[in-house]
Amino acid sequence: MNKKQMVNAFDELDKKLKKPANLLLGGGGAMVLAYDFPLATHDLDAVFYKSSITLAEIGKEIADISKKLSLPPDWINPYFDTFLYTLPKDYEARLKTIFKGKNLIVNALGLEDLLILKCFAGRDKDIPHARALIKKGAKADFATQHIEGLILLNIPKAKEAKQFLYDLLDELDVSC
């Protein structure tokens, strides 16, 4: 999906919603829409938050939008929800509103929060994204301190996330 397709999909979703809803966007979609990264993504990593609505409740509407706009059936993917426990408690202070319709507000995660999630995902395909986030201005020291705090709390995958970040910082010759 490119930027135009993402915005069109949000516009269509806004038209179909019967009540106000907030969508939290992470991953490549957030990087494209909030921070102008020149990339395309297969789907949008998104979940409803602070809303009485869930993705499961609007499955038919999502499928209708998929057909209408020729998008993949899973154009909204809630997978990143499995990593939201890793975010700092104040992540909402760094959200960036990228779409505001009649019923739908879409907020993208901040640069540092995206970096933290990329470190926890730790896939090969996350390396160029994490690198780009740091080059765009994500504060590596903020991410490092947060991940180190999660290690102290014995949060699963925190040690691996720290190693992912350290390897990346070494490669970029960035110190914290």
C-alpha positions as CSV (number, residue, x, y, z in Angstrom):
1,M,0.0,0.0,0.0
2,N,1.2,3.5,-0.8
3,K,0.3,6.7,1.0
4,K,-2.6,7.5,-1.3
5,Q,-4.1,4.0,-0.8
6,M,-3.7,4.2,3.0
7,V,-5.5,7.6,3.2
8,N,-8.3,6.3,0.8
9,A,-8.7,3.3,3.0
10,F,-9.1,5.4,6.2
11,D,-11.5,7.7,4.4
12,E,-13.7,4.7,3.4
13,L,-13.5,3.3,6.9
14,D,-14.5,6.6,8.4
15,K,-17.6,6.6,6.1
16,K,-18.6,3.1,7.4
17,L,-18.1,3.7,11.1
18,K,-21.3,4.4,13.0
19,K,-19.6,5.8,16.1
20,P,-16.3,7.5,17.0
21,A,-13.2,5.4,17.0
22,N,-9.5,5.9,17.5
23,L,-7.0,3.8,15.5
24,L,-3.4,3.4,16.6
25,L,-1.0,2.9,13.7
26,G,2.4,1.4,13.9
27,G,4.9,-0.2,11.5
28,G,5.5,0.9,7.9
29,G,2.1,2.6,7.6
30,A,3.1,5.0,10.5
31,M,6.5,5.5,9.0
32,V,4.9,6.5,5.6
33,L,2.0,8.6,6.8
34,A,3.4,10.4,9.8
35,Y,7.1,10.7,8.9
36,D,7.2,10.6,5.0
37,F,9.3,7.5,4.7
38,P,9.5,6.5,1.0
39,L,8.3,2.9,1.3
40,A,5.2,0.8,0.6
41,T,3.8,-1.8,2.9
42,H,1.5,-4.8,2.3
43,D,-0.7,-3.9,5.3
44,L,-1.3,-1.4,8.1
45,D,-0.3,-2.4,11.6
46,A,-3.2,-1.0,13.5
47,V,-5.5,-1.5,16.5
48,F,-8.4,0.4,18.0
49,Y,-7.6,2.0,21.3
50,K,-9.7,4.1,23.6
51,S,-12.7,3.0,21.6
52,S,-15.6,0.8,22.2
53,I,-15.1,-0.8,18.8
54,T,-12.9,-3.7,17.8
55,L,-11.5,-4.8,14.4
56,A,-13.4,-8.0,14.8
57,E,-16.7,-6.1,15.0
58,I,-16.0,-4.4,11.6
59,G,-14.7,-7.3,9.7
60,K,-17.4,-7.0,7.0
61,E,-16.6,-3.3,6.5
62,I,-12.9,-4.0,6.3
63,A,-13.6,-6.7,3.7
64,D,-15.9,-4.3,1.7
65,I,-13.1,-1.7,1.7
66,S,-10.6,-4.3,0.6
67,K,-12.8,-5.2,-2.4
68,K,-13.7,-1.7,-3.3
69,L,-10.1,-0.4,-3.2
70,S,-8.4,-3.7,-4.4
71,L,-6.5,-4.0,-1.2
72,P,-5.3,-7.3,0.5
73,P,-8.0,-8.8,2.7
74,D,-5.8,-8.2,5.7
75,W,-5.0,-4.5,4.9
76,I,-5.5,-3.8,8.6
77,N,-3.3,-6.2,10.6
78,P,-3.5,-6.2,14.4
79,Y,-0.3,-8.3,14.8
80,F,1.7,-5.4,16.3
81,D,-0.8,-5.5,19.2
82,T,1.3,-8.4,20.6
83,F,4.2,-5.9,21.1
84,L,2.3,-3.0,22.6
85,Y,3.2,-4.2,26.1
86,T,6.8,-3.0,25.3
87,L,5.8,0.7,24.8
88,P,6.6,3.3,27.4
89,K,3.6,4.3,29.5
90,D,3.7,7.8,28.1
91,Y,3.7,6.8,24.4
92,E,0.5,8.7,23.8
93,A,2.4,12.0,24.4
94,R,4.3,11.2,21.2
95,L,1.4,10.2,19.0
96,K,1.0,12.1,15.7
97,T,-2.5,12.5,14.3
98,I,-2.4,11.5,10.6
99,F,-6.1,11.2,9.7
100,K,-9.2,12.9,11.2
101,G,-12.6,12.1,9.7
102,K,-16.2,12.3,10.9
103,N,-15.8,9.2,13.2
104,L,-12.3,8.0,12.7
105,I,-9.1,9.4,14.2
106,V,-5.9,7.7,13.3
107,N,-2.8,8.3,15.4
108,A,0.7,7.1,14.5
109,L,3.3,6.1,17.1
110,G,6.2,8.4,17.7
111,L,9.6,7.8,16.2
112,E,11.1,6.4,19.5
113,D,8.1,4.1,20.0
114,L,8.3,2.8,16.5
115,L,12.0,2.1,17.1
116,I,11.3,0.2,20.3
117,L,8.7,-2.0,18.5
118,K,11.1,-2.6,15.6
119,C,13.7,-3.8,18.1
120,F,11.3,-6.2,19.7
121,A,10.1,-7.5,16.4
122,G,13.8,-8.0,15.5
123,R,13.2,-9.4,12.0
124,D,15.7,-8.9,9.2
125,K,13.1,-6.8,7.4
126,D,13.0,-4.5,10.5
127,I,16.7,-3.6,10.2
128,P,16.4,-1.0,7.4
129,H,13.3,0.5,9.1
130,A,15.0,0.8,12.4
131,R,18.1,2.3,10.7
132,A,15.8,4.8,8.9
133,L,14.1,5.7,12.2
134,I,17.4,6.6,13.8
135,K,18.5,8.6,10.8
136,K,15.1,10.4,10.9
137,G,15.8,11.5,14.5
138,A,14.5,8.7,16.8
139,K,16.4,9.1,20.0
140,A,18.4,5.9,20.4
141,D,19.3,6.8,24.0
142,F,15.5,7.0,24.9
143,A,14.9,3.6,23.3
144,T,18.0,2.1,25.0
145,Q,17.0,3.3,28.4
146,H,13.5,2.1,28.0
147,I,14.6,-1.4,26.8
148,E,17.1,-1.6,29.6
149,G,14.3,-0.9,32.1
150,L,12.2,-3.7,30.5
151,I,15.2,-6.1,31.0
152,L,15.2,-5.2,34.7
153,L,11.5,-6.1,34.8
154,N,12.2,-9.5,33.0
155,I,10.0,-8.6,30.1
156,P,10.2,-11.3,27.4
157,K,12.4,-10.6,24.4
158,A,13.9,-7.4,26.0
159,K,17.5,-8.7,26.0
160,E,17.1,-9.6,22.3
161,A,15.6,-6.2,21.6
162,K,18.6,-4.5,23.3
163,Q,21.0,-6.6,21.2
164,F,19.2,-5.7,18.0
165,L,19.4,-2.0,18.9
166,Y,23.1,-2.2,19.9
167,D,24.0,-4.1,16.7
168,L,22.3,-1.4,14.7
169,L,23.9,1.5,16.7
170,D,27.3,-0.2,16.1
171,E,26.6,-0.4,12.4
172,L,25.6,3.3,12.3
173,D,28.5,4.3,14.6
174,V,26.0,6.0,17.0
175,S,26.6,6.1,20.7
176,C,24.1,6.5,23.5
